[in-house]
Amino acid sequence: MPGKHDAISIFNAAIEAVHPSKLIVQYLRLEDNVLIIGNEQIALTADQKIFVIGAGKAVAAMAEATEKILGARIHKGIVTTKYRHAISLNHIRCIEAAHPVPDRNSFDAAKQTIELLHQADENDIIICLLSGGASSLWADTPEEITQSDMLAVFDTLLNCGATIHENN
């Protein structure tokens, strides 16, 4: 069936075109000591550190592409992705958490990311990678609400048919 083969080829080409390994290189480059993000150019100094943070279902692949570009220029990083989506990275730690309902790892990942950000100073560069799912993978609550209460709300909303917009 030629039509079916063509449809599968078109589908596969569309998936490949939006893979993070293809997209990140369009927007992130390192030329000599100049970091180029989109249309912005940042001249890097020797004492400037680059931190990479992020969350989302595609963030591990995004972090992998970022590492291929920046390599050892990355001082530290933490990204949070959905269970079974982690990738072994060299300069960025990859944490797994639950999606679409946050779990304890979601709260721990957000806390660890904030702790990492406290290590940066005003001259450092922070690259934040986000993709779909970040609102579940990074979770936090105000002091007066417990994590258990928040998880119960997420669970209730999901089970009553709330949309993703309503959940967020």
Chimera marker file (.cmm) of the C-alpha trace (Angstrom):
<marker_set name="trace">
<marker id="1" x="0.000" y="0.000" z="0.000" r="1" g="1" b="0" radius="0.5"/>
<marker id="2" x="1.984" y="3.036" z="-1.228" r="1" g="1" b="0" radius="0.5"/>
<marker id="3" x="-0.258" y="5.574" z="0.552" r="1" g="1" b="0" radius="0.5"/>
<marker id="4" x="0.343" y="3.939" z="3.914" r="1" g="1" b="0" radius="0.5"/>
<marker id="5" x="4.116" y="3.867" z="3.348" r="1" g="1" b="0" radius="0.5"/>
<marker id="6" x="4.078" y="7.565" z="2.356" r="1" g="1" b="0" radius="0.5"/>
<marker id="7" x="2.022" y="8.498" z="5.429" r="1" g="1" b="0" radius="0.5"/>
<marker id="8" x="4.440" y="6.653" z="7.726" r="1" g="1" b="0" radius="0.5"/>
<marker id="9" x="7.421" y="8.358" z="6.031" r="1" g="1" b="0" radius="0.5"/>
<marker id="10" x="5.823" y="11.781" z="6.443" r="1" g="1" b="0" radius="0.5"/>
<marker id="11" x="5.013" y="11.059" z="10.085" r="1" g="1" b="0" radius="0.5"/>
<marker id="12" x="8.571" y="9.882" z="10.819" r="1" g="1" b="0" radius="0.5"/>
<marker id="13" x="10.060" y="12.932" z="9.071" r="1" g="1" b="0" radius="0.5"/>
<marker id="14" x="7.847" y="15.247" z="11.160" r="1" g="1" b="0" radius="0.5"/>
<marker id="15" x="8.894" y="13.538" z="14.406" r="1" g="1" b="0" radius="0.5"/>
<marker id="16" x="12.580" y="13.729" z="13.413" r="1" g="1" b="0" radius="0.5"/>
<marker id="17" x="12.271" y="17.436" z="12.526" r="1" g="1" b="0" radius="0.5"/>
<marker id="18" x="11.120" y="18.371" z="16.042" r="1" g="1" b="0" radius="0.5"/>
<marker id="19" x="13.525" y="16.138" z="17.953" r="1" g="1" b="0" radius="0.5"/>
<marker id="20" x="15.512" y="18.183" z="20.500" r="1" g="1" b="0" radius="0.5"/>
<marker id="21" x="18.790" y="17.175" z="18.827" r="1" g="1" b="0" radius="0.5"/>
<marker id="22" x="17.587" y="19.067" z="15.737" r="1" g="1" b="0" radius="0.5"/>
<marker id="23" x="15.891" y="22.013" z="17.464" r="1" g="1" b="0" radius="0.5"/>
<marker id="24" x="18.449" y="22.915" z="20.144" r="1" g="1" b="0" radius="0.5"/>
<marker id="25" x="21.242" y="23.372" z="17.579" r="1" g="1" b="0" radius="0.5"/>
<marker id="26" x="19.083" y="25.928" z="15.753" r="1" g="1" b="0" radius="0.5"/>
<marker id="27" x="18.926" y="28.156" z="18.839" r="1" g="1" b="0" radius="0.5"/>
<marker id="28" x="22.056" y="27.394" z="20.874" r="1" g="1" b="0" radius="0.5"/>
<marker id="29" x="25.637" y="27.698" z="19.646" r="1" g="1" b="0" radius="0.5"/>
<marker id="30" x="29.094" y="28.263" z="21.064" r="1" g="1" b="0" radius="0.5"/>
<marker id="31" x="31.535" y="30.056" z="18.769" r="1" g="1" b="0" radius="0.5"/>
<marker id="32" x="34.926" y="30.569" z="20.373" r="1" g="1" b="0" radius="0.5"/>
<marker id="33" x="33.992" y="32.250" z="23.678" r="1" g="1" b="0" radius="0.5"/>
<marker id="34" x="30.653" y="33.599" z="22.500" r="1" g="1" b="0" radius="0.5"/>
<marker id="35" x="27.457" y="31.862" z="23.580" r="1" g="1" b="0" radius="0.5"/>
<marker id="36" x="24.671" y="32.416" z="21.072" r="1" g="1" b="0" radius="0.5"/>
<marker id="37" x="21.114" y="31.782" z="22.231" r="1" g="1" b="0" radius="0.5"/>
<marker id="38" x="18.607" y="32.701" z="19.555" r="1" g="1" b="0" radius="0.5"/>
<marker id="39" x="19.607" y="36.217" z="18.474" r="1" g="1" b="0" radius="0.5"/>
<marker id="40" x="21.441" y="36.992" z="21.727" r="1" g="1" b="0" radius="0.5"/>
<marker id="41" x="25.221" y="36.859" z="21.899" r="1" g="1" b="0" radius="0.5"/>
<marker id="42" x="26.982" y="36.600" z="25.244" r="1" g="1" b="0" radius="0.5"/>
<marker id="43" x="30.748" y="36.990" z="25.421" r="1" g="1" b="0" radius="0.5"/>
<marker id="44" x="31.874" y="34.463" z="28.007" r="1" g="1" b="0" radius="0.5"/>
<marker id="45" x="34.551" y="35.263" z="30.551" r="1" g="1" b="0" radius="0.5"/>
<marker id="46" x="36.888" y="32.745" z="32.176" r="1" g="1" b="0" radius="0.5"/>
<marker id="47" x="35.227" y="33.075" z="35.591" r="1" g="1" b="0" radius="0.5"/>
<marker id="48" x="31.657" y="32.839" z="34.293" r="1" g="1" b="0" radius="0.5"/>
<marker id="49" x="29.844" y="29.600" z="35.058" r="1" g="1" b="0" radius="0.5"/>
<marker id="50" x="27.042" y="28.078" z="32.999" r="1" g="1" b="0" radius="0.5"/>
<marker id="51" x="24.256" y="26.285" z="34.837" r="1" g="1" b="0" radius="0.5"/>
<marker id="52" x="21.610" y="24.238" z="33.024" r="1" g="1" b="0" radius="0.5"/>
<marker id="53" x="18.248" y="23.506" z="34.610" r="1" g="1" b="0" radius="0.5"/>
<marker id="54" x="15.017" y="22.224" z="33.188" r="1" g="1" b="0" radius="0.5"/>
<marker id="55" x="11.937" y="20.085" z="33.358" r="1" g="1" b="0" radius="0.5"/>
<marker id="56" x="9.691" y="18.300" z="30.916" r="1" g="1" b="0" radius="0.5"/>
<marker id="57" x="9.147" y="15.047" z="29.109" r="1" g="1" b="0" radius="0.5"/>
<marker id="58" x="11.649" y="16.014" z="26.384" r="1" g="1" b="0" radius="0.5"/>
<marker id="59" x="14.148" y="17.755" z="28.661" r="1" g="1" b="0" radius="0.5"/>
<marker id="60" x="16.622" y="14.852" z="28.896" r="1" g="1" b="0" radius="0.5"/>
<marker id="61" x="17.062" y="14.878" z="25.116" r="1" g="1" b="0" radius="0.5"/>
<marker id="62" x="17.266" y="18.690" z="25.214" r="1" g="1" b="0" radius="0.5"/>
<marker id="63" x="19.964" y="18.474" z="27.897" r="1" g="1" b="0" radius="0.5"/>
<marker id="64" x="21.867" y="15.886" z="25.870" r="1" g="1" b="0" radius="0.5"/>
<marker id="65" x="21.872" y="18.223" z="22.848" r="1" g="1" b="0" radius="0.5"/>
<marker id="66" x="22.938" y="21.120" z="25.100" r="1" g="1" b="0" radius="0.5"/>
<marker id="67" x="25.826" y="19.052" z="26.456" r="1" g="1" b="0" radius="0.5"/>
<marker id="68" x="26.989" y="18.258" z="22.914" r="1" g="1" b="0" radius="0.5"/>
<marker id="69" x="27.202" y="21.983" z="22.233" r="1" g="1" b="0" radius="0.5"/>
<marker id="70" x="28.577" y="23.292" z="25.532" r="1" g="1" b="0" radius="0.5"/>
<marker id="71" x="30.361" y="20.236" z="26.939" r="1" g="1" b="0" radius="0.5"/>
<marker id="72" x="32.698" y="21.040" z="29.822" r="1" g="1" b="0" radius="0.5"/>
<marker id="73" x="31.616" y="24.713" z="29.733" r="1" g="1" b="0" radius="0.5"/>
<marker id="74" x="28.616" y="23.532" z="31.782" r="1" g="1" b="0" radius="0.5"/>
<marker id="75" x="29.518" y="24.039" z="35.430" r="1" g="1" b="0" radius="0.5"/>
<marker id="76" x="26.526" y="22.133" z="36.841" r="1" g="1" b="0" radius="0.5"/>
<marker id="77" x="23.019" y="21.212" z="35.872" r="1" g="1" b="0" radius="0.5"/>
<marker id="78" x="19.855" y="19.432" z="36.926" r="1" g="1" b="0" radius="0.5"/>
<marker id="79" x="16.946" y="18.480" z="34.704" r="1" g="1" b="0" radius="0.5"/>
<marker id="80" x="13.793" y="16.609" z="35.652" r="1" g="1" b="0" radius="0.5"/>
<marker id="81" x="11.997" y="14.286" z="33.278" r="1" g="1" b="0" radius="0.5"/>
<marker id="82" x="9.294" y="11.643" z="33.330" r="1" g="1" b="0" radius="0.5"/>
<marker id="83" x="10.104" y="8.152" z="34.596" r="1" g="1" b="0" radius="0.5"/>
<marker id="84" x="11.828" y="6.012" z="31.939" r="1" g="1" b="0" radius="0.5"/>
<marker id="85" x="12.832" y="9.120" z="29.939" r="1" g="1" b="0" radius="0.5"/>
<marker id="86" x="16.197" y="9.760" z="31.624" r="1" g="1" b="0" radius="0.5"/>
<marker id="87" x="19.390" y="9.822" z="29.617" r="1" g="1" b="0" radius="0.5"/>
<marker id="88" x="22.887" y="9.392" z="31.009" r="1" g="1" b="0" radius="0.5"/>
<marker id="89" x="24.533" y="12.812" z="30.860" r="1" g="1" b="0" radius="0.5"/>
<marker id="90" x="28.069" y="13.970" z="31.619" r="1" g="1" b="0" radius="0.5"/>
<marker id="91" x="27.607" y="17.457" z="33.122" r="1" g="1" b="0" radius="0.5"/>
<marker id="92" x="23.910" y="17.577" z="33.967" r="1" g="1" b="0" radius="0.5"/>
<marker id="93" x="22.156" y="15.377" z="36.523" r="1" g="1" b="0" radius="0.5"/>
<marker id="94" x="18.886" y="13.881" z="35.300" r="1" g="1" b="0" radius="0.5"/>
<marker id="95" x="16.155" y="13.266" z="37.888" r="1" g="1" b="0" radius="0.5"/>
<marker id="96" x="13.018" y="11.258" z="37.164" r="1" g="1" b="0" radius="0.5"/>
<marker id="97" x="9.617" y="12.186" z="38.574" r="1" g="1" b="0" radius="0.5"/>
<marker id="98" x="5.947" y="11.447" z="37.956" r="1" g="1" b="0" radius="0.5"/>
<marker id="99" x="3.697" y="12.771" z="35.215" r="1" g="1" b="0" radius="0.5"/>
<marker id="100" x="0.864" y="13.825" z="34.998" r="1" g="1" b="0" radius="0.5"/>
<marker id="101" x="0.446" y="13.790" z="38.790" r="1" g="1" b="0" radius="0.5"/>
<marker id="102" x="3.528" y="14.939" z="40.751" r="1" g="1" b="0" radius="0.5"/>
<marker id="103" x="5.138" y="12.642" z="43.290" r="1" g="1" b="0" radius="0.5"/>
<marker id="104" x="7.740" y="13.104" z="46.035" r="1" g="1" b="0" radius="0.5"/>
<marker id="105" x="10.493" y="13.203" z="43.405" r="1" g="1" b="0" radius="0.5"/>
<marker id="106" x="8.741" y="16.182" z="41.788" r="1" g="1" b="0" radius="0.5"/>
<marker id="107" x="8.993" y="18.118" z="45.051" r="1" g="1" b="0" radius="0.5"/>
<marker id="108" x="12.584" y="16.972" z="45.659" r="1" g="1" b="0" radius="0.5"/>
<marker id="109" x="13.614" y="17.892" z="42.100" r="1" g="1" b="0" radius="0.5"/>
<marker id="110" x="12.221" y="21.417" z="42.430" r="1" g="1" b="0" radius="0.5"/>
<marker id="111" x="13.997" y="21.844" z="45.770" r="1" g="1" b="0" radius="0.5"/>
<marker id="112" x="17.308" y="20.558" z="44.384" r="1" g="1" b="0" radius="0.5"/>
<marker id="113" x="16.991" y="22.840" z="41.363" r="1" g="1" b="0" radius="0.5"/>
<marker id="114" x="16.431" y="25.876" z="43.596" r="1" g="1" b="0" radius="0.5"/>
<marker id="115" x="19.439" y="24.864" z="45.704" r="1" g="1" b="0" radius="0.5"/>
<marker id="116" x="21.557" y="24.647" z="42.553" r="1" g="1" b="0" radius="0.5"/>
<marker id="117" x="20.394" y="28.095" z="41.442" r="1" g="1" b="0" radius="0.5"/>
<marker id="118" x="21.541" y="29.551" z="44.779" r="1" g="1" b="0" radius="0.5"/>
<marker id="119" x="25.094" y="28.579" z="43.751" r="1" g="1" b="0" radius="0.5"/>
<marker id="120" x="25.001" y="30.959" z="40.777" r="1" g="1" b="0" radius="0.5"/>
<marker id="121" x="26.000" y="34.587" z="41.063" r="1" g="1" b="0" radius="0.5"/>
<marker id="122" x="24.930" y="37.587" z="39.020" r="1" g="1" b="0" radius="0.5"/>
<marker id="123" x="27.645" y="37.059" z="36.386" r="1" g="1" b="0" radius="0.5"/>
<marker id="124" x="26.816" y="33.414" z="35.748" r="1" g="1" b="0" radius="0.5"/>
<marker id="125" x="24.562" y="32.151" z="32.987" r="1" g="1" b="0" radius="0.5"/>
<marker id="126" x="21.532" y="29.986" z="33.643" r="1" g="1" b="0" radius="0.5"/>
<marker id="127" x="20.012" y="28.107" z="30.742" r="1" g="1" b="0" radius="0.5"/>
<marker id="128" x="16.503" y="26.823" z="31.463" r="1" g="1" b="0" radius="0.5"/>
<marker id="129" x="15.152" y="24.054" z="29.242" r="1" g="1" b="0" radius="0.5"/>
<marker id="130" x="11.393" y="23.474" z="29.400" r="1" g="1" b="0" radius="0.5"/>
<marker id="131" x="9.068" y="21.135" z="27.566" r="1" g="1" b="0" radius="0.5"/>
<marker id="132" x="5.604" y="19.743" z="28.113" r="1" g="1" b="0" radius="0.5"/>
<marker id="133" x="5.068" y="18.161" z="31.517" r="1" g="1" b="0" radius="0.5"/>
<marker id="134" x="7.203" y="20.607" z="33.508" r="1" g="1" b="0" radius="0.5"/>
<marker id="135" x="4.286" y="21.686" z="35.712" r="1" g="1" b="0" radius="0.5"/>
<marker id="136" x="4.009" y="18.148" z="37.092" r="1" g="1" b="0" radius="0.5"/>
<marker id="137" x="7.697" y="17.309" z="37.146" r="1" g="1" b="0" radius="0.5"/>
<marker id="138" x="8.611" y="20.378" z="39.238" r="1" g="1" b="0" radius="0.5"/>
<marker id="139" x="6.208" y="20.760" z="42.145" r="1" g="1" b="0" radius="0.5"/>
<marker id="140" x="6.191" y="22.977" z="45.220" r="1" g="1" b="0" radius="0.5"/>
<marker id="141" x="3.636" y="24.128" z="47.731" r="1" g="1" b="0" radius="0.5"/>
<marker id="142" x="3.143" y="27.131" z="49.972" r="1" g="1" b="0" radius="0.5"/>
<marker id="143" x="4.146" y="26.424" z="53.581" r="1" g="1" b="0" radius="0.5"/>
<marker id="144" x="0.533" y="26.115" z="54.730" r="1" g="1" b="0" radius="0.5"/>
<marker id="145" x="-0.224" y="23.285" z="52.270" r="1" g="1" b="0" radius="0.5"/>
<marker id="146" x="1.353" y="19.855" z="52.688" r="1" g="1" b="0" radius="0.5"/>
<marker id="147" x="2.735" y="17.834" z="49.800" r="1" g="1" b="0" radius="0.5"/>
<marker id="148" x="0.157" y="15.145" z="50.580" r="1" g="1" b="0" radius="0.5"/>
<marker id="149" x="-2.676" y="17.683" z="50.281" r="1" g="1" b="0" radius="0.5"/>
<marker id="150" x="-1.302" y="18.929" z="46.964" r="1" g="1" b="0" radius="0.5"/>
<marker id="151" x="-0.974" y="15.389" z="45.597" r="1" g="1" b="0" radius="0.5"/>
<marker id="152" x="-4.560" y="14.659" z="46.638" r="1" g="1" b="0" radius="0.5"/>
<marker id="153" x="-5.777" y="17.744" z="44.743" r="1" g="1" b="0" radius="0.5"/>
<marker id="154" x="-3.874" y="16.714" z="41.595" r="1" g="1" b="0" radius="0.5"/>
<marker id="155" x="-5.261" y="13.185" z="41.855" r="1" g="1" b="0" radius="0.5"/>
<marker id="156" x="-8.828" y="14.427" z="42.344" r="1" g="1" b="0" radius="0.5"/>
<marker id="157" x="-8.605" y="16.835" z="39.405" r="1" g="1" b="0" radius="0.5"/>
<marker id="158" x="-7.171" y="14.186" z="37.124" r="1" g="1" b="0" radius="0.5"/>
<marker id="159" x="-9.784" y="11.586" z="38.110" r="1" g="1" b="0" radius="0.5"/>
<marker id="160" x="-12.739" y="13.958" z="37.717" r="1" g="1" b="0" radius="0.5"/>
<marker id="161" x="-11.854" y="14.732" z="34.096" r="1" g="1" b="0" radius="0.5"/>
<marker id="162" x="-10.240" y="18.163" z="34.529" r="1" g="1" b="0" radius="0.5"/>
<marker id="163" x="-8.302" y="19.328" z="31.478" r="1" g="1" b="0" radius="0.5"/>
<marker id="164" x="-4.542" y="19.866" z="31.584" r="1" g="1" b="0" radius="0.5"/>
<marker id="165" x="-5.208" y="23.631" z="31.627" r="1" g="1" b="0" radius="0.5"/>
<marker id="166" x="-7.458" y="23.228" z="34.691" r="1" g="1" b="0" radius="0.5"/>
<marker id="167" x="-4.861" y="21.009" z="36.392" r="1" g="1" b="0" radius="0.5"/>
<marker id="168" x="-2.103" y="23.553" z="35.802" r="1" g="1" b="0" radius="0.5"/>
<link id1="1" id2="2" r="1" g="1" b="0" radius="0.2"/>
<link id1="2" id2="3" r="1" g="1" b="0" radius="0.2"/>
<link id1="3" id2="4" r="1" g="1" b="0" radius="0.2"/>
<link id1="4" id2="5" r="1" g="1" b="0" radius="0.2"/>
<link id1="5" id2="6" r="1" g="1" b="0" radius="0.2"/>
<link id1="6" id2="7" r="1" g="1" b="0" radius="0.2"/>
<link id1="7" id2="8" r="1" g="1" b="0" radius="0.2"/>
<link id1="8" id2="9" r="1" g="1" b="0" radius="0.2"/>
<link id1="9" id2="10" r="1" g="1" b="0" radius="0.2"/>
<link id1="10" id2="11" r="1" g="1" b="0" radius="0.2"/>
<link id1="11" id2="12" r="1" g="1" b="0" radius="0.2"/>
<link id1="12" id2="13" r="1" g="1" b="0" radius="0.2"/>
<link id1="13" id2="14" r="1" g="1" b="0" radius="0.2"/>
<link id1="14" id2="15" r="1" g="1" b="0" radius="0.2"/>
<link id1="15" id2="16" r="1" g="1" b="0" radius="0.2"/>
<link id1="16" id2="17" r="1" g="1" b="0" radius="0.2"/>
<link id1="17" id2="18" r="1" g="1" b="0" radius="0.2"/>
<link id1="18" id2="19" r="1" g="1" b="0" radius="0.2"/>
<link id1="19" id2="20" r="1" g="1" b="0" radius="0.2"/>
<link id1="20" id2="21" r="1" g="1" b="0" radius="0.2"/>
<link id1="21" id2="22" r="1" g="1" b="0" radius="0.2"/>
<link id1="22" id2="23" r="1" g="1" b="0" radius="0.2"/>
<link id1="23" id2="24" r="1" g="1" b="0" radius="0.2"/>
<link id1="24" id2="25" r="1" g="1" b="0" radius="0.2"/>
<link id1="25" id2="26" r="1" g="1" b="0" radius="0.2"/>
<link id1="26" id2="27" r="1" g="1" b="0" radius="0.2"/>
<link id1="27" id2="28" r="1" g="1" b="0" radius="0.2"/>
<link id1="28" id2="29" r="1" g="1" b="0" radius="0.2"/>
<link id1="29" id2="30" r="1" g="1" b="0" radius="0.2"/>
<link id1="30" id2="31" r="1" g="1" b="0" radius="0.2"/>
<link id1="31" id2="32" r="1" g="1" b="0" radius="0.2"/>
<link id1="32" id2="33" r="1" g="1" b="0" radius="0.2"/>
<link id1="33" id2="34" r="1" g="1" b="0" radius="0.2"/>
<link id1="34" id2="35" r="1" g="1" b="0" radius="0.2"/>
<link id1="35" id2="36" r="1" g="1" b="0" radius="0.2"/>
<link id1="36" id2="37" r="1" g="1" b="0" radius="0.2"/>
<link id1="37" id2="38" r="1" g="1" b="0" radius="0.2"/>
<link id1="38" id2="39" r="1" g="1" b="0" radius="0.2"/>
<link id1="39" id2="40" r="1" g="1" b="0" radius="0.2"/>
<link id1="40" id2="41" r="1" g="1" b="0" radius="0.2"/>
<link id1="41" id2="42" r="1" g="1" b="0" radius="0.2"/>
<link id1="42" id2="43" r="1" g="1" b="0" radius="0.2"/>
<link id1="43" id2="44" r="1" g="1" b="0" radius="0.2"/>
<link id1="44" id2="45" r="1" g="1" b="0" radius="0.2"/>
<link id1="45" id2="46" r="1" g="1" b="0" radius="0.2"/>
<link id1="46" id2="47" r="1" g="1" b="0" radius="0.2"/>
<link id1="47" id2="48" r="1" g="1" b="0" radius="0.2"/>
<link id1="48" id2="49" r="1" g="1" b="0" radius="0.2"/>
<link id1="49" id2="50" r="1" g="1" b="0" radius="0.2"/>
<link id1="50" id2="51" r="1" g="1" b="0" radius="0.2"/>
<link id1="51" id2="52" r="1" g="1" b="0" radius="0.2"/>
<link id1="52" id2="53" r="1" g="1" b="0" radius="0.2"/>
<link id1="53" id2="54" r="1" g="1" b="0" radius="0.2"/>
<link id1="54" id2="55" r="1" g="1" b="0" radius="0.2"/>
<link id1="55" id2="56" r="1" g="1" b="0" radius="0.2"/>
<link id1="56" id2="57" r="1" g="1" b="0" radius="0.2"/>
<link id1="57" id2="58" r="1" g="1" b="0" radius="0.2"/>
<link id1="58" id2="59" r="1" g="1" b="0" radius="0.2"/>
<link id1="59" id2="60" r="1" g="1" b="0" radius="0.2"/>
<link id1="60" id2="61" r="1" g="1" b="0" radius="0.2"/>
<link id1="61" id2="62" r="1" g="1" b="0" radius="0.2"/>
<link id1="62" id2="63" r="1" g="1" b="0" radius="0.2"/>
<link id1="63" id2="64" r="1" g="1" b="0" radius="0.2"/>
<link id1="64" id2="65" r="1" g="1" b="0" radius="0.2"/>
<link id1="65" id2="66" r="1" g="1" b="0" radius="0.2"/>
<link id1="66" id2="67" r="1" g="1" b="0" radius="0.2"/>
<link id1="67" id2="68" r="1" g="1" b="0" radius="0.2"/>
<link id1="68" id2="69" r="1" g="1" b="0" radius="0.2"/>
<link id1="69" id2="70" r="1" g="1" b="0" radius="0.2"/>
<link id1="70" id2="71" r="1" g="1" b="0" radius="0.2"/>
<link id1="71" id2="72" r="1" g="1" b="0" radius="0.2"/>
<link id1="72" id2="73" r="1" g="1" b="0" radius="0.2"/>
<link id1="73" id2="74" r="1" g="1" b="0" radius="0.2"/>
<link id1="74" id2="75" r="1" g="1" b="0" radius="0.2"/>
<link id1="75" id2="76" r="1" g="1" b="0" radius="0.2"/>
<link id1="76" id2="77" r="1" g="1" b="0" radius="0.2"/>
<link id1="77" id2="78" r="1" g="1" b="0" radius="0.2"/>
<link id1="78" id2="79" r="1" g="1" b="0" radius="0.2"/>
<link id1="79" id2="80" r="1" g="1" b="0" radius="0.2"/>
<link id1="80" id2="81" r="1" g="1" b="0" radius="0.2"/>
<link id1="81" id2="82" r="1" g="1" b="0" radius="0.2"/>
<link id1="82" id2="83" r="1" g="1" b="0" radius="0.2"/>
<link id1="83" id2="84" r="1" g="1" b="0" radius="0.2"/>
<link id1="84" id2="85" r="1" g="1" b="0" radius="0.2"/>
<link id1="85" id2="86" r="1" g="1" b="0" radius="0.2"/>
<link id1="86" id2="87" r="1" g="1" b="0" radius="0.2"/>
<link id1="87" id2="88" r="1" g="1" b="0" radius="0.2"/>
<link id1="88" id2="89" r="1" g="1" b="0" radius="0.2"/>
<link id1="89" id2="90" r="1" g="1" b="0" radius="0.2"/>
<link id1="90" id2="91" r="1" g="1" b="0" radius="0.2"/>
<link id1="91" id2="92" r="1" g="1" b="0" radius="0.2"/>
<link id1="92" id2="93" r="1" g="1" b="0" radius="0.2"/>
<link id1="93" id2="94" r="1" g="1" b="0" radius="0.2"/>
<link id1="94" id2="95" r="1" g="1" b="0" radius="0.2"/>
<link id1="95" id2="96" r="1" g="1" b="0" radius="0.2"/>
<link id1="96" id2="97" r="1" g="1" b="0" radius="0.2"/>
<link id1="97" id2="98" r="1" g="1" b="0" radius="0.2"/>
<link id1="98" id2="99" r="1" g="1" b="0" radius="0.2"/>
<link id1="99" id2="100" r="1" g="1" b="0" radius="0.2"/>
<link id1="100" id2="101" r="1" g="1" b="0" radius="0.2"/>
<link id1="101" id2="102" r="1" g="1" b="0" radius="0.2"/>
<link id1="102" id2="103" r="1" g="1" b="0" radius="0.2"/>
<link id1="103" id2="104" r="1" g="1" b="0" radius="0.2"/>
<link id1="104" id2="105" r="1" g="1" b="0" radius="0.2"/>
<link id1="105" id2="106" r="1" g="1" b="0" radius="0.2"/>
<link id1="106" id2="107" r="1" g="1" b="0" radius="0.2"/>
<link id1="107" id2="108" r="1" g="1" b="0" radius="0.2"/>
<link id1="108" id2="109" r="1" g="1" b="0" radius="0.2"/>
<link id1="109" id2="110" r="1" g="1" b="0" radius="0.2"/>
<link id1="110" id2="111" r="1" g="1" b="0" radius="0.2"/>
<link id1="111" id2="112" r="1" g="1" b="0" radius="0.2"/>
<link id1="112" id2="113" r="1" g="1" b="0" radius="0.2"/>
<link id1="113" id2="114" r="1" g="1" b="0" radius="0.2"/>
<link id1="114" id2="115" r="1" g="1" b="0" radius="0.2"/>
<link id1="115" id2="116" r="1" g="1" b="0" radius="0.2"/>
<link id1="116" id2="117" r="1" g="1" b="0" radius="0.2"/>
<link id1="117" id2="118" r="1" g="1" b="0" radius="0.2"/>
<link id1="118" id2="119" r="1" g="1" b="0" radius="0.2"/>
<link id1="119" id2="120" r="1" g="1" b="0" radius="0.2"/>
<link id1="120" id2="121" r="1" g="1" b="0" radius="0.2"/>
<link id1="121" id2="122" r="1" g="1" b="0" radius="0.2"/>
<link id1="122" id2="123" r="1" g="1" b="0" radius="0.2"/>
<link id1="123" id2="124" r="1" g="1" b="0" radius="0.2"/>
<link id1="124" id2="125" r="1" g="1" b="0" radius="0.2"/>
<link id1="125" id2="126" r="1" g="1" b="0" radius="0.2"/>
<link id1="126" id2="127" r="1" g="1" b="0" radius="0.2"/>
<link id1="127" id2="128" r="1" g="1" b="0" radius="0.2"/>
<link id1="128" id2="129" r="1" g="1" b="0" radius="0.2"/>
<link id1="129" id2="130" r="1" g="1" b="0" radius="0.2"/>
<link id1="130" id2="131" r="1" g="1" b="0" radius="0.2"/>
<link id1="131" id2="132" r="1" g="1" b="0" radius="0.2"/>
<link id1="132" id2="133" r="1" g="1" b="0" radius="0.2"/>
<link id1="133" id2="134" r="1" g="1" b="0" radius="0.2"/>
<link id1="134" id2="135" r="1" g="1" b="0" radius="0.2"/>
<link id1="135" id2="136" r="1" g="1" b="0" radius="0.2"/>
<link id1="136" id2="137" r="1" g="1" b="0" radius="0.2"/>
<link id1="137" id2="138" r="1" g="1" b="0" radius="0.2"/>
<link id1="138" id2="139" r="1" g="1" b="0" radius="0.2"/>
<link id1="139" id2="140" r="1" g="1" b="0" radius="0.2"/>
<link id1="140" id2="141" r="1" g="1" b="0" radius="0.2"/>
<link id1="141" id2="142" r="1" g="1" b="0" radius="0.2"/>
<link id1="142" id2="143" r="1" g="1" b="0" radius="0.2"/>
<link id1="143" id2="144" r="1" g="1" b="0" radius="0.2"/>
<link id1="144" id2="145" r="1" g="1" b="0" radius="0.2"/>
<link id1="145" id2="146" r="1" g="1" b="0" radius="0.2"/>
<link id1="146" id2="147" r="1" g="1" b="0" radius="0.2"/>
<link id1="147" id2="148" r="1" g="1" b="0" radius="0.2"/>
<link id1="148" id2="149" r="1" g="1" b="0" radius="0.2"/>
<link id1="149" id2="150" r="1" g="1" b="0" radius="0.2"/>
<link id1="150" id2="151" r="1" g="1" b="0" radius="0.2"/>
<link id1="151" id2="152" r="1" g="1" b="0" radius="0.2"/>
<link id1="152" id2="153" r="1" g="1" b="0" radius="0.2"/>
<link id1="153" id2="154" r="1" g="1" b="0" radius="0.2"/>
<link id1="154" id2="155" r="1" g="1" b="0" radius="0.2"/>
<link id1="155" id2="156" r="1" g="1" b="0" radius="0.2"/>
<link id1="156" id2="157" r="1" g="1" b="0" radius="0.2"/>
<link id1="157" id2="158" r="1" g="1" b="0" radius="0.2"/>
<link id1="158" id2="159" r="1" g="1" b="0" radius="0.2"/>
<link id1="159" id2="160" r="1" g="1" b="0" radius="0.2"/>
<link id1="160" id2="161" r="1" g="1" b="0" radius="0.2"/>
<link id1="161" id2="162" r="1" g="1" b="0" radius="0.2"/>
<link id1="162" id2="163" r="1" g="1" b="0" radius="0.2"/>
<link id1="163" id2="164" r="1" g="1" b="0" radius="0.2"/>
<link id1="164" id2="165" r="1" g="1" b="0" radius="0.2"/>
<link id1="165" id2="166" r="1" g="1" b="0" radius="0.2"/>
<link id1="166" id2="167" r="1" g="1" b="0" radius="0.2"/>
<link id1="167" id2="168" r="1" g="1" b="0" radius="0.2"/>
</marker_set>
